[in-house]
Amino acid sequence: MVLFRPGLRLGGGRIALLALPVALVLILVLLAIALAAGVAIRNPVAAVPASLMGIGLAAILAQVIGEELLLRGLLQPILVDAWGKGPGVLASAGLFTLIHVAGGWDDPVSLLNITLAGIWFGLLALRTGGLLAPILAHFGYNWGEEALIGAYPNPGVGDFGAVFDFDLAGPAILGGSVDGFNASLVLSVLLALAVLPLAWPRRGEGAGE
């Protein structure tokens, strides 16, 4: 129990407060670029009961919490203790990617973005000392993509509806494939920009410590 306790803290601070807004801004930037490029097509929104959308929100949150508890709460602290901070975060991100491969994801750019997202979530957990920040960032991206703008699945919307309904059609690097924004190289750049400030070693700290 002592081994797991440090990874199961909530954590907090300024980084945690910014995690959800940053994830939602990331989604909105992706959408803005897709609209400017003519890739995003807005459809009429089907009427969906608020209760159904609430169930969808709860389902997304439950999935996110489960993944973060396992990967960043339980496994990442063990990997960091064994191999150091940098390798530990990378290893947990690799496991995050393998889970998605097992779920049927196989597009190379999608897998790159899943890995980058895993690094982002892992660094958020590392920097804040808890799970609140990675849960908020992970939830913000998933909810924003699926339930806010309705861009995944692509085309169409999920079973629980969406606030807006955008389909993506065009170059895959801008989100036009069946994986939507998940296979977008624009997302790769944005995730790299989210990772870099967190990956930069603080004074007196090495990346592999």
Secondary structure, DSSP 4 states (H G I P E B T S, - for coil): -TTTGGGG----HHHHHHHHHHHHHHHHHHHHHHHHTT-EEEEPPPP--HHHHHHHHHHHHHHHHHHHIIIIIIIHHHHHHHH-HHHHHHHHHHHHHHHHHHTT---HHHHHHHHHHHHHHHHHHHHHTSSHHHHHHHHHHHHIIIIIS--SSSSS--TT--SSEEEE-S-GGGT-STTGGGG-HHHHHHHHHHHHHHHSPPTT--TT-
